[in-house]
């Protein structure tokens, strides 16, 4: 809808880049709304951030397509993603601070863990809505216009959320501080220009939030993309498998929040990060084998490699859709494999070598554009693509994952384990962060490291 004129793989990467745009501005939202939250109050600040976030989400459903307005469509999408990111930069810190300042000292981990469930529950609810709309209108209609429905109906959730928040009282801790005239006049200066507090901000960022952000986005969002785009599991099946895993594992957020009140926050978070670091590679290999055993077997028995002079190879990314990648044999080879979503390794060849694709024991020479030009080149590239496709099919590379061959219980089990890592690192993190900083600059101090860690280190990972 927004990135017409490019191949499917490039379009997907560009869509991820639009997704990442929101993460780019989250730290700036943390600075803007964090300051307002420490000066004006928690309640009114996250009322504003929720309104901006909700309206931006609703408007995505009303955007014209690329076919209607051209490049203005993706630009408008990115602008709305930037507004979402700016709002979320102030939303999380406000919610965590507000709940923590209402919670009893010995139950702060438990109380704030309910906030931590909302990201996974939100993803779960979104998947259910997408599954429902896809089932109701069909895949063709969903791709054409049905995708707009979840964004448009979100306005009802915004109305309910704003109504609930308007009934809330201001944080008693902040209210007392305000009545005593002890609120900060310059929270940004106090938070980041004084080494004592800045040191804690850096410890929070690199000692906790960066690792948490990487685990959060790898285990949930990247796993979703990996199943559908790399392993070629169809979209509805992917959504259902992820939704089941989220439903099973999400209560563990509350468990680890409660447990952190008993044994401390640090070791639970460190354990989750360590387990993820040690097991991600074997788990994603196991996920590949369970979700698409034919592809997994083909990659092991008949790996694909491109033998080419690296000086002739371009970066296979063309967001404006103008590069045909046909000026060198290396580009022709890699362009085909990129469009087909085939993993490959690079083998360095000396200068002057015409590129080759090796598929298991087969060698397929690539068209040499230096001697084949014009219409002949176009025809030769088409014939080359057909030859590569035939060779891939011959050694067992499937175009899609066979639903009958997907080991769904194993896929769900692996996904549940991945989400459990998220619950370990994310469940106690809000309580950890609010306890690190003084009340007068808490909103500002915790928001910036949280959104750098989650937005830049974690959120950029899928792209």
Secondary structure, 3 states (H helix, E strand, C coil): CCCCCCCHHHHHHHHHHHHHHHHHCHHHHHHHHHHHHHHCCHHHHHHHHHHHHHHHHHHHCCCCCHHHHCCHHHHHHHHHHHHHHHHHHHHHHHHHHHHHHHCCHHHHHHHHHHHHHHHHHHHHHHHHHHHHHHHHHCHHHHHHHHCHHHHHHHHHHHHHHHHHHHCCCCCHHHHHHHHCCCCCCCHHHHHHCCHHHHHHHHHHHHHHHHHHHHHHHHHHHHHHHHHHHHCCCCHHHHHHHHHHHHHHHCHHHHHHHHHHHHHCCHHHHHHHHHHHHHHHHHHHHHHHHHHCHHHHHHHHHCCEEEEECHHHCCCCCCCCCCCCCCCCHHHHHHHHHHHHCCCCEEEECCCCCCCEEEECCEEEECCCCCCCCHHHHHHHHHHHHHHHHHHHHHCCCCCCCCHHHCCHHHHHHHHHHHHHHHHHHHHCHHHHHHHHCCHHHHHHHHHHHHHHHHHHHHCCCCC
